[in-house]
Amino acid sequence: MFLTKQHLTMVRTLGVAIVVTLGLSACATYDDDFARVNSRLDQLDSKVQSAAQSAESANQSAQQANQRLDSLEGRVQQLESAPTRKPRG
């Protein structure tokens, strides 16, 4: 049986249709992969935002502690520069 030009064209067309169908069905599996990746990115984004809030809170606490230390610095200097007292006795 010899393949005519018409048969070759039909076989070629069917081959292309099969390849396209397989390619499109492979894309459907990527949707699940993308959904998993997007879900993971959302979780990581949540953790990053939480860490940023914790860092901001720690920064505010550190600033308050520095302000308290600054307010005590004058008193410490005053005590250090005061004349020494003689012990009793």
C-alpha positions as CSV (number, residue, x, y, z in Angstrom):
1,M,0.0,0.0,0.0
2,F,1.5,3.3,-1.1
3,L,0.8,6.5,0.7
4,T,-0.5,9.1,-1.5
5,K,0.1,12.8,-1.0
6,Q,-3.4,13.1,0.5
7,H,-2.6,10.3,3.0
8,L,0.7,11.9,4.0
9,T,-1.1,15.3,4.6
10,M,-3.7,13.5,6.7
11,V,-1.1,11.7,8.8
12,R,0.9,14.9,9.2
13,T,-2.2,16.8,10.3
14,L,-3.1,14.0,12.8
15,G,0.5,14.0,14.1
16,V,0.4,17.8,14.7
17,A,-3.1,17.5,16.4
18,I,-1.7,14.8,18.7
19,V,1.3,16.9,19.6
20,V,-0.8,19.9,20.3
21,T,-3.3,17.9,22.4
22,L,-0.5,16.4,24.4
23,G,1.1,19.9,24.9
24,L,-2.2,21.4,26.1
25,S,-2.9,18.5,28.5
26,A,0.6,19.0,29.9
27,C,-0.2,22.7,30.6
28,A,-3.2,21.6,32.7
29,T,-0.9,19.9,35.1
30,Y,1.1,23.1,35.4
31,D,-2.0,24.9,36.8
32,D,-1.7,22.7,39.9
33,D,2.0,23.4,40.2
34,F,1.4,27.1,39.9
35,A,-1.4,26.9,42.5
36,R,1.0,25.2,44.9
37,V,3.8,27.7,44.3
38,N,1.4,30.6,44.7
39,S,0.1,29.1,48.0
40,R,3.7,28.7,49.2
41,L,4.5,32.3,48.2
42,D,1.4,33.5,50.1
43,Q,2.6,31.6,53.2
44,L,6.1,33.0,53.0
45,D,4.7,36.5,52.4
46,S,2.7,36.1,55.6
47,K,5.8,35.0,57.6
48,V,7.8,37.9,56.2
49,Q,5.1,40.4,57.2
50,S,5.0,38.9,60.7
51,A,8.8,39.1,61.0
52,A,8.7,42.7,59.8
53,Q,6.2,43.6,62.5
54,S,8.2,41.8,65.1
55,A,11.3,43.7,64.0
56,E,9.5,47.0,64.1
57,S,8.3,46.2,67.6
58,A,11.8,45.3,68.7
59,N,13.2,48.5,67.1
60,Q,10.7,50.6,69.1
61,S,11.6,48.8,72.3
62,A,15.3,49.4,71.6
63,Q,14.6,53.1,71.0
64,Q,12.7,53.4,74.3
65,A,15.6,51.7,76.1
66,N,18.1,54.0,74.5
67,Q,16.0,57.0,75.6
68,R,16.0,55.7,79.2
69,L,19.7,55.2,79.1
70,D,20.2,58.8,77.7
71,S,18.1,60.2,80.5
72,L,20.2,58.3,83.1
73,E,23.5,59.5,81.5
74,G,23.2,63.0,83.0
75,R,22.6,61.6,86.5
76,V,25.5,59.2,86.2
77,Q,27.9,61.9,85.0
78,Q,26.7,64.1,87.9
79,L,27.4,61.3,90.4
80,E,30.8,60.6,88.9
81,S,31.9,64.2,89.0
82,A,30.6,64.9,92.6
83,P,33.4,65.3,95.2
84,T,34.2,62.2,97.0
85,R,32.9,61.9,100.5
86,K,35.1,60.9,103.4
87,P,34.0,57.8,105.1
88,R,32.7,58.1,108.7
89,G,34.6,56.6,111.5
